[in-house]
Amino acid sequence: MRLRAGGPRRCTPVTVGLICALPQECEHLLRAMAGAATHTVADIEFSVGELDGHRVVLSRAGMGKVSAALVATVLADRFGCRAIAFSGVAGGLDPMLRIGDVVIAERTIQHDAGVIEEAALQVYQAGHVPFINPTTQFGYAADPALLARVRGRLDGLTLPALSSRAGGRGRPPCITFGTVLTGDQYLHCEVTRVRLHAELAGQAVEMEGAAVSQVCESFGIPWLVVRSLSDLAGADSSVDFTAFVDEVAAQSALILRHLMPVL
């Protein structure tokens, strides 16, 4: 089904919007969905159905903030989702974390937004300039009630260890909560990794999460960003990325399905 301008504003009411970064992850979830029907909006596919008894809309965002914001806007406005969860991979900033570890965002920050002065970027709240429309807000904070439910739901959950090919080190991945940074660049620079961790206390860096947060805040709905670390951004890695993607896609789908009762 293709929805066009002038068509119905919303499809069948649903509860939770799920956005995946990896096609493999979408495939895991789509196979688990019952009664899935596909709708196309703005040339993006949205699958509506039930996941473990919960009404959901599933879609895969392209890379970058604009793509993610577009999908999140459609989920909130056209499908009327009451919450949106984004799951995918990220680069690790915190040197204490390892490949395969999972970071759940307590806060997201657009690290590439701000004012450039004297050849340096002063990070500032996206959509604001200090001398035009100043604000005290910095980043987007996840809903405390939702985070409390997520923490409780994940308490005691043990994820399977990644294989050595995928970068595993024989231990189950850790799940941690913290700040996730978002920017429209793929980060592969040790100097920048160290700076972002030191200046913004970021634990992970990716290209979509804070855009989803911004859209959800505008619509007044809670959001969740879940990221599995594919690398330590800037550090050389011998990870077989194909093996990593296959394994982490299954891991991410497991986490999302486990969290459905509290979203």
Backbone hydrogen bonds, N-H to C=O, Kabsch-Sander energy under -0.5 kcal/mol:
donor,donor_aa,acceptor,acceptor_aa,energy
3,L,1,M,-0.5
3,L,40,T,-2.6
7,G,4,R,-2.5
11,C,78,R,-1.2
14,V,79,F,-0.9
15,T,55,R,-0.7
16,V,55,R,-1.8
17,G,83,A,-3.0
18,L,57,V,-3.4
19,I,85,A,-2.9
20,C,59,S,-2.2
21,A,87,S,-1.6
26,C,22,L,-1.9
27,E,23,P,-2.2
28,H,24,Q,-2.0
29,L,25,E,-2.1
30,L,26,C,-3.1
31,R,27,E,-2.3
32,A,28,H,-0.9
33,M,29,L,-0.8
33,M,30,L,-0.8
34,A,50,E,-3.0
37,A,48,V,-2.5
39,H,46,F,-3.0
40,T,1,M,-2.7
41,V,39,H,-0.5
41,V,44,I,-2.5
44,I,41,V,-1.7
46,F,39,H,-3.0
47,S,58,L,-3.0
48,V,37,A,-3.1
48,V,46,F,-0.6
49,G,56,V,-2.1
50,E,34,A,-2.2
51,L,54,H,-3.1
52,D,32,A,-0.6
52,D,50,E,-0.5
54,H,51,L,-1.6
56,V,49,G,-2.8
57,V,16,V,-2.0
58,L,47,S,-2.8
59,S,18,L,-2.4
60,R,45,E,-0.5
61,A,20,C,-1.6
61,A,59,S,-0.5
68,A,64,G,-2.0
69,A,65,K,-2.7
70,L,66,V,-2.3
71,V,67,S,-2.0
72,A,68,A,-2.5
73,T,69,A,-2.4
74,V,70,L,-2.1
75,L,71,V,-2.4
76,A,72,A,-2.3
77,D,73,T,-3.1
78,R,73,T,-0.5
78,R,74,V,-1.5
79,F,74,V,-1.7
81,C,75,L,-2.3
82,R,15,T,-3.2
83,A,15,T,-1.1
84,I,222,P,-1.7
85,A,17,G,-2.8
86,F,224,L,-3.4
87,S,19,I,-2.6
88,G,226,V,-1.9
90,A,228,S,-1.9
91,G,205,V,-2.7
92,G,231,D,-3.5
93,L,203,Q,-2.4
94,D,203,Q,-1.2
97,L,94,D,-2.0
100,G,229,L,-2.8
101,D,98,R,-2.2
102,V,174,C,-3.4
103,V,227,R,-3.3
104,I,102,V,-0.5
104,I,176,T,-2.9
105,A,103,V,-0.5
105,A,225,V,-2.4
106,E,178,G,-3.2
107,R,178,G,-1.2
108,T,140,Y,-2.2
109,I,180,V,-1.7
111,H,109,I,-1.1
111,H,182,T,-1.5
112,D,182,T,-0.8
113,A,110,Q,-1.4
115,V,122,Q,-2.2
117,E,115,V,-0.7
117,E,120,A,-2.7
120,A,117,E,-1.5
122,Q,115,V,-3.5
122,Q,120,A,-0.5
123,V,121,L,-0.8
124,Y,113,A,-2.1
128,H,125,Q,-1.7
132,I,129,V,-2.0
133,N,129,V,-2.0
140,Y,108,T,-2.6
142,A,106,E,-2.8
147,L,143,D,-2.6
148,A,144,P,-2.3
149,R,145,A,-1.9
150,V,146,L,-2.5
151,R,147,L,-2.9
152,G,148,A,-2.1
153,R,149,R,-2.4
154,L,150,V,-2.4
155,D,151,R,-1.1
157,L,154,L,-2.5
159,L,157,L,-0.5
159,L,173,P,-0.5
167,G,164,S,-1.3
168,G,163,S,-3.0
170,G,162,L,-0.6
176,T,102,V,-3.0
176,T,174,C,-0.5
178,G,104,I,-2.0
179,T,201,A,-0.6
180,V,107,R,-2.6
181,L,204,A,-3.0
182,T,109,I,-2.9
183,G,206,E,-2.0
185,Q,183,G,-0.9
187,L,185,Q,-0.7
188,H,186,Y,-0.6
190,E,234,G,-0.6
193,R,189,C,-2.4
194,V,190,E,-2.4
195,R,191,V,-2.0
196,L,192,T,-2.9
197,H,193,R,-2.0
198,A,194,V,-2.1
199,E,195,R,-3.3
200,L,196,L,-1.9
201,A,197,H,-0.9
202,G,196,L,-1.2
203,Q,179,T,-3.1
204,A,179,T,-1.1
205,V,91,G,-2.5
206,E,181,L,-2.6
211,A,208,E,-1.0
212,V,208,E,-1.6
213,S,209,G,-2.3
214,Q,210,A,-2.3
215,V,211,A,-2.1
216,C,212,V,-2.6
217,E,213,S,-2.5
218,S,214,Q,-1.9
219,F,215,V,-1.8
220,G,216,C,-0.9
220,G,217,E,-0.5
221,I,216,C,-2.3
224,L,84,I,-1.9
226,V,86,F,-3.2
227,R,103,V,-2.6
228,S,88,G,-2.5
229,L,101,D,-2.8
230,S,90,A,-2.6
231,D,90,A,-0.8
233,A,92,G,-0.7
233,A,231,D,-0.9
235,A,232,L,-3.5
240,D,165,R,-2.7
241,F,239,V,-1.1
244,F,240,D,-2.6
245,V,241,F,-3.0
246,D,242,T,-2.1
247,E,243,A,-2.0
248,V,244,F,-3.2
249,A,245,V,-2.1
250,A,246,D,-1.2
251,Q,247,E,-1.9
252,S,248,V,-3.0
253,A,249,A,-2.3
254,L,250,A,-2.0
255,I,251,Q,-2.1
256,L,252,S,-2.6
257,R,253,A,-2.4
258,H,254,L,-2.1
259,L,255,I,-1.8
260,M,256,L,-0.9
262,V,259,L,-2.1
263,L,259,L,-0.7
263,L,260,M,-1.1
